[in-house]
């Protein structure tokens, strides 16, 4: 029915995670709606990256539920979370330095026939078909993120901003429903940062991919995110439009208080 609120694509329900008796995430609940760029912000030590690690399967939560597309994923290993259409990038890019930009993308697709023992002898035509499809898709993705001119450059030679775009491109090769970006703007020069912001917006508007991002650059958050969720001391402190968050006294106090855990 018109006017109904869509079901959340991702739901975090009362999730807690401790390390050595310290709460990194404490009874945290939030939702990510489909077709949005949701910003996740908060002071250093607020629990943002830990929450990303819990969602993507790098750590199991102590308590609580993580639901993606209506199915619980808490406790699943990263490769199984990945196969469900949820992928992430990292604060520090993890490119394969001694491979070209194009090769970095061609390694991403899973379930390739050529990975099976004996396939080269028995079904070579299937291998060639998949390789052509992966090659065409990689070129399309590189064009989308404005890296096509660097397709034959070694990934190690890219600038920080270009490596962030490469991370985005590799994520796109998986046809994800949700991409989680961990500080995509960190270390990126202003001119390339504007390009990165536009590419993230295009992911949603043109490719139908939902985005959840952690970012300390408020120009990025306030420029492309809606809603914005604020974490503090491992919990959700506030949620709203960029304008509402900028005027929220609790949010201002949390940042001025300067957590350092």
C-alpha positions as CSV (number, residue, x, y, z in Angstrom):
1,X,0.0,0.0,0.0
2,X,1.1,3.5,-0.7
3,X,2.6,5.3,2.2
4,X,3.7,2.2,4.0
5,X,7.2,2.2,5.5
6,X,9.4,-0.4,3.7
7,X,10.9,-3.2,5.7
8,X,14.4,-2.5,6.9
9,X,17.1,-4.1,4.7
10,X,19.3,-4.4,7.8
11,X,18.2,-4.5,11.4
12,X,20.4,-4.5,14.5
13,X,18.4,-5.5,17.6
14,X,19.9,-5.2,21.1
15,X,23.4,-6.2,20.1
16,X,26.1,-6.3,22.7
17,X,29.8,-7.1,22.3
18,X,32.5,-7.0,25.1
19,X,36.2,-7.3,24.9
20,X,38.0,-8.1,28.2
21,X,35.0,-7.0,30.2
22,X,34.7,-3.6,28.4
23,X,31.6,-2.8,26.3
24,X,32.5,-2.0,22.7
25,X,28.9,-2.2,21.6
26,X,26.2,-2.1,24.3
27,X,22.5,-3.0,23.7
28,X,22.6,-1.3,20.3
29,X,19.6,-1.2,18.0
30,X,19.2,0.5,14.6
31,X,17.8,-0.1,11.2
32,X,19.0,0.6,7.6
33,X,16.2,1.1,5.1
34,X,16.6,0.0,1.5
35,X,17.6,2.6,-1.1
36,X,19.3,5.0,1.4
37,X,22.7,6.3,2.2
38,X,22.8,5.9,6.0
39,X,25.6,7.7,7.8
40,X,27.0,6.2,11.0
41,X,29.0,8.8,13.0
42,X,30.3,9.2,16.6
43,X,33.4,10.1,18.6
44,X,36.5,7.9,18.4
45,X,35.8,4.7,20.5
46,X,32.0,4.9,20.0
47,X,31.8,1.4,18.7
48,X,31.2,2.1,15.0
49,X,33.9,-0.2,13.5
50,X,33.1,-2.9,16.0
51,X,29.5,-2.8,14.9
52,X,30.7,-3.2,11.3
53,X,32.8,-6.2,12.3
54,X,29.7,-7.7,14.0
55,X,27.5,-7.2,11.0
56,X,30.0,-8.6,8.5
57,X,30.8,-11.7,10.6
58,X,34.3,-10.9,11.8
59,X,33.1,-11.1,15.4
60,X,30.0,-12.8,16.8
61,X,27.9,-10.7,19.0
62,X,27.6,-11.7,22.7
63,X,23.8,-11.0,22.6
64,X,21.2,-9.6,20.3
65,X,20.2,-10.2,16.7
66,X,21.4,-9.0,13.3
67,X,18.9,-9.5,10.5
68,X,19.6,-8.9,6.8
69,X,16.8,-9.2,4.2
70,X,14.6,-10.8,6.8
71,X,17.1,-13.5,7.9
72,X,19.4,-13.7,10.9
73,X,23.1,-13.5,10.0
74,X,24.6,-13.0,13.5
75,X,27.2,-15.6,14.1
76,X,27.7,-16.4,10.4
77,X,31.3,-16.4,9.1
78,X,32.3,-13.5,6.8
79,X,32.2,-15.6,3.6
80,X,28.6,-16.6,4.2
81,X,27.5,-13.0,5.0
82,X,29.3,-11.9,1.8
83,X,27.3,-14.5,-0.3
84,X,24.0,-13.1,1.0
85,X,24.7,-9.8,-0.7
86,X,26.4,-7.8,2.1
87,X,29.9,-6.6,1.6
88,X,32.2,-4.0,3.2
89,X,35.3,-2.0,2.7
90,X,38.0,-1.1,5.2
91,X,39.5,2.1,6.6
92,X,42.9,1.0,5.1
93,X,42.4,-0.3,1.5
94,X,43.3,-3.9,1.0
95,X,44.1,-3.9,-2.7
96,X,46.3,-6.7,-4.2
97,X,49.3,-4.5,-4.8
98,X,51.2,-6.5,-7.4
99,X,48.1,-7.0,-9.6
100,X,46.7,-4.5,-12.0
101,X,43.5,-2.6,-11.3
102,X,41.6,-4.8,-13.8
103,X,43.0,-8.0,-12.3
104,X,41.9,-6.9,-8.8
105,X,38.3,-6.9,-10.1
106,X,38.6,-10.1,-12.1
107,X,39.5,-12.1,-9.0
108,X,36.3,-11.1,-7.2
109,X,33.5,-13.2,-8.9
110,X,32.7,-16.5,-7.0
111,X,31.6,-19.9,-8.3
112,X,33.7,-19.8,-11.5
113,X,33.7,-23.0,-13.5
114,X,37.4,-22.7,-14.1
115,X,38.1,-23.2,-10.4
116,X,36.9,-26.8,-10.6
117,X,39.5,-29.6,-11.2
118,X,39.4,-30.8,-14.8
119,X,37.1,-28.1,-16.0
120,X,39.7,-26.8,-18.5
121,X,39.5,-30.2,-20.3
122,X,35.8,-30.9,-20.1
123,X,33.9,-27.6,-20.3
124,X,36.4,-25.0,-21.7
125,X,33.6,-23.2,-23.5
126,X,31.9,-22.5,-20.1
127,X,35.1,-21.1,-18.8
128,X,35.6,-18.8,-21.7
129,X,31.9,-17.6,-21.5
130,X,32.3,-16.7,-17.8
131,X,35.7,-15.1,-18.3
132,X,34.2,-12.9,-21.1
133,X,31.3,-11.9,-18.9
134,X,33.6,-11.1,-15.9
135,X,35.8,-9.0,-18.2
136,X,32.9,-7.0,-19.6
137,X,31.5,-6.4,-16.1
138,X,34.9,-5.3,-14.7
139,X,35.3,-2.8,-17.5
140,X,31.7,-1.5,-16.9
141,X,32.4,-1.1,-13.2
142,X,35.8,0.6,-13.8
143,X,34.0,3.1,-16.1
144,X,31.4,3.7,-13.5
145,X,34.0,4.6,-10.8
146,X,36.2,6.6,-13.3
147,X,39.1,4.2,-13.1
148,X,38.9,2.8,-16.6
149,X,42.0,4.8,-17.7
150,X,44.0,3.0,-15.0
151,X,42.9,-0.6,-15.7
152,X,46.4,-1.8,-16.5
153,X,48.1,0.2,-13.7
154,X,49.4,-1.8,-10.7
155,X,47.2,-1.2,-7.7
156,X,50.2,-0.4,-5.5
157,X,50.7,2.8,-7.7
158,X,47.3,4.3,-7.1
159,X,46.7,7.3,-4.8
160,X,44.8,6.8,-1.6
161,X,41.6,8.2,-3.2
162,X,42.0,5.9,-6.2
163,X,42.5,2.9,-3.9
164,X,39.2,3.8,-2.2
165,X,37.5,3.9,-5.6
166,X,39.1,0.5,-6.4
167,X,37.6,-0.9,-3.1
168,X,34.2,0.4,-4.2
169,X,34.7,-1.2,-7.6
170,X,35.6,-4.6,-6.1
171,X,32.5,-4.5,-3.9
172,X,30.4,-3.7,-7.0
173,X,31.6,-6.8,-8.7
174,X,29.6,-8.9,-6.2
175,X,26.3,-7.3,-7.1
176,X,25.6,-6.5,-3.4
177,X,22.3,-5.4,-1.9
178,X,24.2,-3.5,0.8
179,X,27.7,-2.0,0.9
180,X,29.2,-0.9,4.2
181,X,31.9,1.7,3.7
182,X,34.4,2.3,6.6
183,X,35.7,5.9,6.3
184,X,35.8,6.1,2.5
185,X,36.9,9.7,2.7
186,X,39.9,9.2,5.0
187,X,43.1,10.4,3.4
188,X,41.4,11.4,0.1
189,X,42.3,14.8,-1.4
190,X,39.4,17.2,-1.8
191,X,39.0,17.0,-5.6
192,X,38.9,13.2,-5.6
193,X,36.7,13.2,-2.5
194,X,34.0,15.1,-4.4
195,X,34.2,12.4,-7.1
196,X,33.9,9.6,-4.5
197,X,30.8,11.2,-3.0
198,X,29.2,11.4,-6.4
199,X,30.0,7.7,-7.1
200,X,28.4,6.7,-3.8
201,X,25.3,8.7,-4.7
202,X,25.2,7.0,-8.1
203,X,25.4,3.5,-6.5
204,X,22.0,4.2,-4.9
205,X,20.3,6.2,-7.7
206,X,21.6,4.2,-10.7
207,X,22.4,0.7,-9.3
208,X,19.9,0.3,-6.5
209,X,22.6,-0.5,-3.9
210,X,22.0,0.5,-0.3
211,X,24.9,2.1,1.5
212,X,25.8,2.3,5.2
213,X,29.0,4.3,5.9
214,X,31.2,5.3,8.7
215,X,32.7,8.7,8.2
216,X,34.4,11.4,10.3
217,X,34.3,14.0,7.5
218,X,31.2,15.9,8.3
219,X,31.1,17.5,4.8
220,X,30.7,14.0,3.4
221,X,28.1,12.9,5.9
222,X,26.0,16.0,5.7
223,X,26.3,16.1,2.0
224,X,25.1,12.7,1.0
225,X,23.6,10.9,4.0
226,X,20.0,10.7,5.1
227,X,19.4,9.5,7.8
228,X,22.4,10.0,10.0
229,X,22.8,7.7,13.0
230,X,25.0,8.7,16.0
231,X,26.7,6.3,18.3
232,X,28.2,7.0,21.7
233,X,29.6,4.6,24.3
234,X,28.6,1.7,22.1
235,X,24.9,2.7,21.9
236,X,22.8,4.6,19.4
237,X,22.5,8.1,20.7
238,X,20.5,9.8,18.0
239,X,19.1,9.5,14.5
240,X,17.7,12.1,12.1
241,X,18.2,14.2,9.1
242,X,21.6,15.9,8.7
243,X,20.0,19.2,9.9
244,X,18.4,17.6,12.9
245,X,21.7,15.9,13.9
246,X,23.6,19.2,13.6
247,X,21.3,20.8,16.1
248,X,21.0,17.9,18.5
249,X,22.5,18.9,21.9
250,X,23.2,15.4,23.0
251,X,25.3,14.9,19.8
252,X,27.2,18.1,20.3
253,X,27.9,17.1,23.9
254,X,29.2,13.6,22.9
255,X,31.6,15.1,20.4
256,X,32.8,17.9,22.7
257,X,33.2,15.3,25.5
258,X,35.7,13.4,23.3
259,X,35.5,9.7,24.0
260,X,38.8,7.9,23.8
261,X,38.3,4.2,24.5
